[in-house]
Amino acid sequence: MKAEKVRNLTDEELRQQERELNDQLFKLKFQLNMGQTESLKKIRGLRKDIARVKTIAREREIAAGATETK
């Protein structure tokens, strides 16, 4: 998922996206531990996507806080 696409999401959509990505990551880790899959690339990609979503959410939080204090 590209950062540009994530930036176009609303705050609620960001939270929903983060929940979905965490859910997918949990399922993949579970499958990996059960020996059903070996998709380390997918796990790595999901972790990066989660980090991207969290980073953009935090940027918005900081920007909102900065405008409130002015």
C-alpha positions in Angstrom: 0.0 0.0 0.0 1.4 3.4 -1.0 1.6 6.3 1.5 -0.3 8.5 -1.0 -3.2 6.1 -0.9 -3.2 6.1 2.9 -3.0 9.9 3.1 -6.3 10.1 1.1 -8.2 8.1 3.8 -10.3 9.7 6.5 -9.4 9.2 10.2 -12.1 6.6 10.6 -10.9 4.8 7.5 -7.4 4.8 8.9 -8.5 3.2 12.1 -10.5 0.6 10.2 -7.5 -0.1 7.9 -5.2 -0.5 10.8 -7.6 -3.0 12.4 -7.8 -5.0 9.2 -4.1 -5.1 8.7 -3.5 -6.2 12.3 -6.1 -9.0 11.8 -4.4 -10.1 8.6 -1.0 -10.1 10.3 -2.4 -12.2 13.2 -3.8 -14.8 10.8 -0.6 -15.0 8.8 1.5 -15.4 11.9 -0.8 -18.1 13.1 -0.5 -19.9 9.8 3.2 -19.6 9.9 3.4 -21.1 13.4 1.1 -23.9 12.3 3.4 -24.6 9.3 0.7 -23.9 6.8 2.5 -21.0 5.1 5.9 -19.6 4.6 5.0 -16.2 3.3 7.6 -14.1 5.2 7.3 -11.4 2.5 3.6 -10.9 3.2 4.3 -10.6 6.9 7.0 -8.1 6.3 4.8 -6.1 3.9 1.9 -6.1 6.4 4.1 -4.8 9.2 5.3 -2.0 6.9 1.8 -1.1 5.9 0.7 -1.0 9.6 3.7 1.2 10.4 2.7 3.5 7.5 -0.9 3.8 8.7 0.2 4.5 12.3 2.8 7.1 11.1 0.2 9.0 9.1 -2.4 8.8 11.9 0.3 10.2 14.3 1.2 13.0 11.8 -2.4 14.1 11.7 -2.7 13.9 15.5 0.4 16.1 15.9 -0.9 18.6 13.2 -4.3 18.8 15.0 -2.6 19.4 18.3 -0.4 22.2 16.8 -3.4 24.0 15.3 -5.2 23.8 18.7 -2.3 25.5 20.6 -2.1 28.4 18.2 
